[in-house]
Amino acid sequence: VWYPYSNMNEPGKFIMIDGLEFIPKQSGPGKIAISTYRYISDASNDKDARLLNDGVVEKEKQVSFGAYSDIPDISFDLGGIYKVTKIQVEAIAVPAHNISTITLYSSLDGKKWEQAGVISNKETGGEEKHQVIEGEGLGIVGRYIRLTFDRLRSDFPIHIGEVTLYGALANEKDMQDFALKTYSIGP
């Protein structure tokens, strides 16, 4: 095991940490600034992973998963441990053919995931429109939030324009409450 400070026994030596970023503490509940996100399933038109949190909901600037493709599976890094109280997904699509349900997962390390809830699409319209699917009162705690999107029919594509998460930095009580909640819903 190598300790960086063991070599710093003379004046003038220093250590440099690339990419160190201090995130200002959020003062209360609100929109969570998503640090980064990555696709677990392929999203060919968002290679730089920037379209889902750019603040723009337009038909030409949304992520599309083609018909008969794998279901969208996306992991969001919040940059800290948050209690997520609301998730909002927006798209320009036909609600009856786009997203049927969104399964929510939480993780502290991005490797071990716990299912934390499900958001259902309540819209059934057959005309293309600005679709908004929301889950409120969630109380999900984690640094990483993962969303998997299901559809009613695999012969239609899924479109996702924007994903917004709301909440606040988690405290000890939030983490305890969430641990009890996930234990009670089973595997």
Contacts in CASP RR format, 6 or more apart in sequence:
PFRMAT RR
TARGET T0000
AUTHOR 0000-0000-0000
METHOD contacts of the structure
MODEL  1
VWYPYSNMNEPGKFIMIDGLEFIPKQSGPGKIAISTYRYISDASNDKDAR
LLNDGVVEKEKQVSFGAYSDIPDISFDLGGIYKVTKIQVEAIAVPAHNIS
TITLYSSLDGKKWEQAGVISNKETGGEEKHQVIEGEGLGIVGRYIRLTFD
RLRSDFPIHIGEVTLYGALANEKDMQDFALKTYSIGP
4 15 0 8 1.000
5 15 0 8 1.000
7 13 0 8 1.000
8 14 0 8 1.000
8 15 0 8 1.000
23 33 0 8 1.000
23 35 0 8 1.000
23 79 0 8 1.000
23 80 0 8 1.000
25 169 0 8 1.000
26 32 0 8 1.000
26 167 0 8 1.000
26 168 0 8 1.000
26 169 0 8 1.000
28 167 0 8 1.000
28 168 0 8 1.000
28 169 0 8 1.000
29 85 0 8 1.000
29 166 0 8 1.000
29 167 0 8 1.000
29 168 0 8 1.000
30 166 0 8 1.000
30 167 0 8 1.000
30 168 0 8 1.000
31 164 0 8 1.000
31 165 0 8 1.000
31 166 0 8 1.000
31 167 0 8 1.000
32 78 0 8 1.000
32 82 0 8 1.000
32 84 0 8 1.000
32 165 0 8 1.000
32 166 0 8 1.000
32 167 0 8 1.000
34 53 0 8 1.000
34 76 0 8 1.000
34 77 0 8 1.000
34 78 0 8 1.000
34 163 0 8 1.000
34 165 0 8 1.000
35 77 0 8 1.000
35 78 0 8 1.000
35 79 0 8 1.000
35 80 0 8 1.000
36 49 0 8 1.000
36 76 0 8 1.000
36 77 0 8 1.000
37 49 0 8 1.000
37 52 0 8 1.000
37 53 0 8 1.000
37 74 0 8 1.000
37 75 0 8 1.000
37 76 0 8 1.000
37 77 0 8 1.000
37 163 0 8 1.000
38 49 0 8 1.000
38 74 0 8 1.000
38 75 0 8 1.000
38 77 0 8 1.000
39 46 0 8 1.000
39 49 0 8 1.000
39 72 0 8 1.000
39 73 0 8 1.000
39 74 0 8 1.000
40 73 0 8 1.000
40 74 0 8 1.000
40 75 0 8 1.000
40 146 0 8 1.000
41 65 0 8 1.000
41 69 0 8 1.000
41 70 0 8 1.000
41 71 0 8 1.000
41 72 0 8 1.000
41 73 0 8 1.000
41 74 0 8 1.000
42 65 0 8 1.000
42 69 0 8 1.000
42 70 0 8 1.000
43 63 0 8 1.000
43 64 0 8 1.000
43 65 0 8 1.000
43 72 0 8 1.000
43 74 0 8 1.000
45 51 0 8 1.000
45 63 0 8 1.000
45 64 0 8 1.000
46 52 0 8 1.000
46 63 0 8 1.000
51 61 0 8 1.000
51 62 0 8 1.000
51 63 0 8 1.000
51 161 0 8 1.000
52 63 0 8 1.000
52 74 0 8 1.000
52 160 0 8 1.000
52 161 0 8 1.000
52 162 0 8 1.000
52 163 0 8 1.000
53 162 0 8 1.000
53 163 0 8 1.000
53 164 0 8 1.000
54 61 0 8 1.000
54 162 0 8 1.000
55 162 0 8 1.000
56 161 0 8 1.000
56 162 0 8 1.000
57 90 0 8 1.000
57 91 0 8 1.000
57 92 0 8 1.000
57 130 0 8 1.000
57 161 0 8 1.000
57 162 0 8 1.000
58 92 0 8 1.000
58 161 0 8 1.000
59 92 0 8 1.000
59 159 0 8 1.000
61 161 0 8 1.000
62 91 0 8 1.000
62 92 0 8 1.000
62 159 0 8 1.000
62 160 0 8 1.000
62 161 0 8 1.000
62 162 0 8 1.000
63 72 0 8 1.000
63 159 0 8 1.000
63 160 0 8 1.000
63 161 0 8 1.000
64 157 0 8 1.000
64 158 0 8 1.000
64 159 0 8 1.000
65 71 0 8 1.000
65 72 0 8 1.000
65 149 0 8 1.000
65 157 0 8 1.000
65 158 0 8 1.000
65 159 0 8 1.000
65 160 0 8 1.000
66 157 0 8 1.000
66 158 0 8 1.000
67 154 0 8 1.000
67 155 0 8 1.000
67 156 0 8 1.000
67 157 0 8 1.000
68 154 0 8 1.000
68 155 0 8 1.000
69 157 0 8 1.000
71 148 0 8 1.000
71 149 0 8 1.000
71 150 0 8 1.000
71 151 0 8 1.000
71 158 0 8 1.000
72 147 0 8 1.000
72 148 0 8 1.000
72 149 0 8 1.000
72 158 0 8 1.000
72 160 0 8 1.000
73 146 0 8 1.000
73 147 0 8 1.000
73 148 0 8 1.000
73 149 0 8 1.000
74 146 0 8 1.000
74 147 0 8 1.000
74 148 0 8 1.000
74 163 0 8 1.000
75 110 0 8 1.000
75 144 0 8 1.000
75 145 0 8 1.000
75 146 0 8 1.000
76 144 0 8 1.000
76 145 0 8 1.000
76 146 0 8 1.000
76 147 0 8 1.000
76 163 0 8 1.000
76 165 0 8 1.000
77 110 0 8 1.000
77 143 0 8 1.000
77 144 0 8 1.000
78 84 0 8 1.000
78 142 0 8 1.000
78 143 0 8 1.000
78 144 0 8 1.000
78 145 0 8 1.000
78 165 0 8 1.000
79 143 0 8 1.000
80 142 0 8 1.000
80 143 0 8 1.000
80 169 0 8 1.000
81 108 0 8 1.000
81 141 0 8 1.000
81 142 0 8 1.000
81 143 0 8 1.000
81 169 0 8 1.000
81 170 0 8 1.000
81 175 0 8 1.000
82 141 0 8 1.000
82 142 0 8 1.000
82 143 0 8 1.000
82 165 0 8 1.000
82 167 0 8 1.000
82 168 0 8 1.000
82 169 0 8 1.000
82 170 0 8 1.000
83 139 0 8 1.000
83 140 0 8 1.000
83 141 0 8 1.000
83 142 0 8 1.000
83 167 0 8 1.000
83 168 0 8 1.000
83 169 0 8 1.000
83 170 0 8 1.000
83 171 0 8 1.000
83 174 0 8 1.000
83 178 0 8 1.000
84 106 0 8 1.000
84 138 0 8 1.000
84 139 0 8 1.000
84 140 0 8 1.000
84 141 0 8 1.000
84 142 0 8 1.000
84 145 0 8 1.000
84 165 0 8 1.000
84 166 0 8 1.000
84 167 0 8 1.000
85 136 0 8 1.000
85 137 0 8 1.000
85 138 0 8 1.000
85 139 0 8 1.000
85 166 0 8 1.000
85 167 0 8 1.000
85 168 0 8 1.000
86 134 0 8 1.000
86 135 0 8 1.000
86 136 0 8 1.000
86 137 0 8 1.000
86 138 0 8 1.000
86 165 0 8 1.000
86 166 0 8 1.000
86 167 0 8 1.000
87 102 0 8 1.000
87 104 0 8 1.000
87 119 0 8 1.000
87 134 0 8 1.000
87 135 0 8 1.000
87 138 0 8 1.000
87 145 0 8 1.000
87 147 0 8 1.000
87 163 0 8 1.000
87 164 0 8 1.000
87 165 0 8 1.000
87 166 0 8 1.000
88 132 0 8 1.000
88 133 0 8 1.000
88 134 0 8 1.000
88 135 0 8 1.000
88 162 0 8 1.000
88 163 0 8 1.000
88 164 0 8 1.000
88 165 0 8 1.000
88 166 0 8 1.000
89 99 0 8 1.000
89 102 0 8 1.000
89 119 0 8 1.000
89 132 0 8 1.000
89 133 0 8 1.000
89 134 0 8 1.000
89 147 0 8 1.000
89 160 0 8 1.000
89 161 0 8 1.000
89 162 0 8 1.000
89 163 0 8 1.000
89 164 0 8 1.000
90 130 0 8 1.000
90 131 0 8 1.000
90 132 0 8 1.000
90 133 0 8 1.000
90 161 0 8 1.000
90 162 0 8 1.000
90 163 0 8 1.000
90 164 0 8 1.000
91 98 0 8 1.000
91 99 0 8 1.000
91 130 0 8 1.000
91 131 0 8 1.000
91 159 0 8 1.000
91 160 0 8 1.000
91 161 0 8 1.000
91 162 0 8 1.000
92 128 0 8 1.000
92 129 0 8 1.000
92 130 0 8 1.000
92 131 0 8 1.000
92 159 0 8 1.000
92 161 0 8 1.000
93 99 0 8 1.000
93 128 0 8 1.000
93 129 0 8 1.000
93 131 0 8 1.000
93 158 0 8 1.000
93 159 0 8 1.000
94 125 0 8 1.000
94 126 0 8 1.000
94 127 0 8 1.000
94 128 0 8 1.000
94 129 0 8 1.000
95 121 0 8 1.000
95 123 0 8 1.000
95 124 0 8 1.000
95 125 0 8 1.000
95 126 0 8 1.000
95 129 0 8 1.000
95 131 0 8 1.000
96 123 0 8 1.000
96 124 0 8 1.000
96 125 0 8 1.000
96 126 0 8 1.000
96 152 0 8 1.000
97 126 0 8 1.000
97 151 0 8 1.000
97 152 0 8 1.000
97 153 0 8 1.000
97 156 0 8 1.000
98 121 0 8 1.000
98 131 0 8 1.000
98 151 0 8 1.000
98 156 0 8 1.000
98 158 0 8 1.000
98 159 0 8 1.000
99 121 0 8 1.000
99 131 0 8 1.000
99 133 0 8 1.000
99 149 0 8 1.000
99 150 0 8 1.000
99 151 0 8 1.000
99 158 0 8 1.000
99 160 0 8 1.000
100 120 0 8 1.000
100 121 0 8 1.000
100 150 0 8 1.000
100 151 0 8 1.000
100 152 0 8 1.000
101 118 0 8 1.000
101 119 0 8 1.000
101 120 0 8 1.000
101 121 0 8 1.000
101 149 0 8 1.000
101 150 0 8 1.000
102 118 0 8 1.000
102 119 0 8 1.000
102 133 0 8 1.000
102 147 0 8 1.000
102 148 0 8 1.000
102 149 0 8 1.000
102 150 0 8 1.000
103 115 0 8 1.000
103 117 0 8 1.000
103 118 0 8 1.000
103 147 0 8 1.000
103 148 0 8 1.000
103 150 0 8 1.000
104 115 0 8 1.000
104 116 0 8 1.000
104 117 0 8 1.000
104 118 0 8 1.000
104 119 0 8 1.000
104 138 0 8 1.000
104 140 0 8 1.000
104 145 0 8 1.000
104 146 0 8 1.000
104 147 0 8 1.000
105 113 0 8 1.000
105 114 0 8 1.000
105 115 0 8 1.000
105 116 0 8 1.000
105 145 0 8 1.000
105 146 0 8 1.000
105 147 0 8 1.000
105 148 0 8 1.000
106 113 0 8 1.000
106 114 0 8 1.000
106 116 0 8 1.000
106 140 0 8 1.000
106 141 0 8 1.000
106 142 0 8 1.000
106 144 0 8 1.000
106 145 0 8 1.000
106 146 0 8 1.000
106 178 0 8 1.000
106 182 0 8 1.000
107 113 0 8 1.000
107 114 0 8 1.000
107 142 0 8 1.000
107 143 0 8 1.000
107 144 0 8 1.000
107 146 0 8 1.000
108 142 0 8 1.000
108 143 0 8 1.000
108 144 0 8 1.000
109 143 0 8 1.000
109 144 0 8 1.000
110 143 0 8 1.000
110 144 0 8 1.000
113 144 0 8 1.000
113 146 0 8 1.000
114 182 0 8 1.000
115 182 0 8 1.000
115 185 0 8 1.000
116 138 0 8 1.000
116 140 0 8 1.000
116 178 0 8 1.000
116 182 0 8 1.000
117 138 0 8 1.000
117 140 0 8 1.000
117 185 0 8 1.000
119 133 0 8 1.000
119 134 0 8 1.000
119 135 0 8 1.000
121 131 0 8 1.000
121 133 0 8 1.000
123 131 0 8 1.000
123 133 0 8 1.000
139 174 0 8 1.000
139 177 0 8 1.000
139 178 0 8 1.000
139 181 0 8 1.000
140 178 0 8 1.000
141 170 0 8 1.000
141 174 0 8 1.000
141 175 0 8 1.000
141 177 0 8 1.000
141 178 0 8 1.000
142 170 0 8 1.000
142 178 0 8 1.000
145 165 0 8 1.000
147 163 0 8 1.000
149 158 0 8 1.000
149 160 0 8 1.000
151 158 0 8 1.000
170 178 0 8 1.000
END
